[in-house]
């Protein structure tokens, strides 16, 4: 989330300027009109969409503007892009943000997440649990707070996924290690994600976390020193797409499988006729941003 101090009276022209810059460099666009209500202390809220989303159906972030001044009396505005929105940003877009837009606006990053994915079971939650007991998450002083979520009593029966959280979000630094594949709906998936959340409380988040997140993830705790680079995005999206597709097919089969069987076997409808009556244009929201990896 980026917070930009600017002189008051800039809102309309600057929203137009920012929308054009985001469209050109990040493949994102800002809605023409605000929602009509305020949020987070700002007067106006503009949804952000993918540049190709002509009907503005899938919101990927927010622009907050107006009525929120900093201590110097300058108006500020805030851009918040979701994880899914970040997945649409091309590689050169992050470099442009780091080197051009953010310095130009004297922006301040107020939140950034960095993650590493282990898709094939290279590490388990138990490995990181042992690191904690061995002091691998202590940066001098007392060990950070640790919390667990999910079924830790009988993990062998768990299908929803468990989470190990180290640190507190309220303190501006929290590490979550969780079973991402199970979270997405594959009860047998070994996919583990290591995810760092940084907030600007008592720290300045550097711009280059946008292009070199692995460096900050690896440096956050001694136990993570083996992480050299950020997640392999293409592989991650492909894996996520496969799980989401399999989950969607499972729901489709459970919900409408008998209907399709009846149409084909009893009424003798051909597959072409079934598709003609039931299919409609578009991509399901669940598969929207992973669709290119499936094609």
BELGI-V573700 format. One record per residue. N is the residue number from 0. PHI is phi as a letter, one per 30 degrees, with the letter a starting at -180 (999 if undefined). BURIAL is 1 if it has 24 or more other ideal C-beta (glycine too) atoms within 12 Angstrom, else 0. D_CENTER is the distance of its C-alpha to the mean C-alpha in whole Angstrom. Layout:
N	PHI	BURIAL	D_CENTER
N	PHI	BURIAL	D_CENTER
//
This chain:
0	999	1	12
1	c	1	15
2	c	1	19
3	c	1	22
4	d	0	25
5	b	1	28
6	d	0	31
7	d	0	31
8	i	0	32
9	c	0	30
10	e	1	27
11	d	0	28
12	d	0	29
13	d	1	26
14	d	1	24
15	d	0	25
16	d	0	25
17	d	1	22
18	d	1	21
19	d	0	23
20	d	1	21
21	d	1	18
22	d	1	19
23	d	0	21
24	c	1	19
25	c	1	15
26	i	1	16
27	b	1	15
28	b	1	18
29	c	1	18
30	e	1	20
31	d	0	24
32	c	0	25
33	d	1	23
34	d	0	23
35	j	0	26
36	b	0	25
37	c	0	23
38	a	0	21
39	h	0	20
40	i	0	23
41	c	1	23
42	d	1	26
43	b	1	24
44	b	1	20
45	c	1	19
46	d	1	16
47	c	1	14
48	b	1	14
49	d	1	14
50	d	1	18
51	c	0	19
52	d	1	18
53	d	0	22
54	c	0	22
55	h	0	19
56	c	0	18
57	c	1	14
58	d	1	13
59	c	1	10
60	l	1	10
61	b	1	14
62	c	1	17
63	c	1	19
64	a	1	22
65	i	1	26
66	i	0	28
67	b	1	26
68	c	0	28
69	d	0	28
70	d	0	31
71	d	0	33
72	i	0	33
73	d	0	30
74	d	1	28
75	b	1	24
76	b	1	21
77	b	1	17
78	c	1	14
79	b	1	11
80	c	1	8
81	d	1	5
82	e	1	2
83	d	1	5
84	d	1	7
85	d	1	6
86	d	1	7
87	d	1	10
88	d	1	12
89	d	0	15
90	e	0	16
91	d	0	18
92	d	1	16
93	d	1	15
94	d	0	18
95	d	1	20
96	e	1	17
97	d	1	19
98	c	0	22
99	b	0	23
100	d	1	21
101	d	1	20
102	d	0	24
103	e	0	25
104	c	1	24
105	h	0	24
106	d	1	21
107	b	1	20
108	d	1	16
109	c	1	16
110	a	1	12
111	a	1	10
112	c	1	8
113	b	1	10
114	b	1	10
115	b	1	13
116	c	1	13
117	c	1	17
118	d	1	17
119	c	0	21
120	i	0	22
121	d	0	22
122	b	1	22
123	b	0	22
124	d	1	21
125	d	0	25
126	d	0	25
127	d	1	23
128	d	1	25
129	d	0	28
130	e	1	26
131	d	1	26
132	d	0	30
133	d	0	31
134	i	0	29
135	d	1	27
136	c	1	24
137	c	0	27
138	c	0	27
139	i	0	31
140	i	0	32
141	d	0	31
142	d	0	28
143	d	1	25
144	d	0	24
145	b	1	23
146	b	0	22
147	b	1	21
148	b	0	20
149	j	1	21
150	d	0	24
151	c	0	25
152	d	0	29
153	b	0	29
154	d	0	26
155	d	0	28
156	c	0	28
157	d	0	24
158	b	0	22
159	c	0	19
160	j	1	18
161	c	1	18
162	b	1	17
163	c	1	18
164	c	1	17
165	b	1	19
166	j	1	20
167	c	0	19
168	e	0	16
169	d	0	19
170	d	0	21
171	j	0	18
172	a	1	17
173	b	1	15
174	c	1	15
175	c	1	14
176	c	1	15
177	b	1	14
178	d	1	16
179	d	1	12
180	d	1	15
181	d	1	17
182	e	1	14
183	d	1	13
184	k	1	17
185	c	1	19
186	d	0	21
187	c	0	23
188	d	1	20
189	c	0	20
190	e	1	16
191	b	1	15
192	c	1	12
193	c	1	13
194	b	1	11
195	c	1	12
196	c	1	11
197	c	1	14
198	b	1	15
199	d	0	18
200	d	0	21
201	i	0	24
202	a	0	22
203	c	0	21
204	d	1	18
205	d	0	19
206	d	1	18
207	d	0	18
208	d	1	15
209	d	1	13
210	c	1	16
211	b	0	17
212	d	1	14
213	d	1	16
214	d	0	19
215	d	1	17
216	d	1	16
217	d	1	19
218	d	1	21
219	d	1	20
220	b	1	22
221	e	0	25
222	d	1	24
223	c	1	21
224	d	0	23
225	d	0	23
226	d	1	20
227	c	0	21
228	b	0	18
229	d	1	14
230	d	1	13
231	d	0	14
232	d	1	12
233	d	0	14
234	d	0	15
235	d	1	12
236	d	1	11
237	d	0	15
238	d	1	15
239	d	1	12
240	d	1	14
241	d	1	18
242	d	1	17
243	d	1	15
244	d	1	19
245	d	1	21
246	d	1	20
247	d	1	20
248	d	0	24
249	d	0	24
250	d	0	24
251	d	0	26
252	d	0	29
253	d	0	29
254	d	0	29
255	b	0	31
256	e	0	32
257	d	0	36
258	d	0	36
259	d	1	35
260	d	0	38
261	d	0	40
262	d	0	40
263	d	0	41
264	d	0	43
265	c	0	45
266	c	0	45
267	i	0	45
268	d	0	42
269	d	0	41
270	e	0	37
271	d	0	38
272	d	0	39
273	d	0	36
274	d	0	34
275	d	0	36
276	d	0	36
277	c	0	32
278	d	0	30
279	b	0	28
280	d	0	26
281	j	0	23
282	b	0	19
283	e	0	18
284	e	0	15
285	d	1	14
286	c	1	15
287	e	1	14
288	d	1	11
289	c	1	13
290	e	1	16
291	d	0	17
292	d	0	17
293	c	0	19
294	d	0	22
//
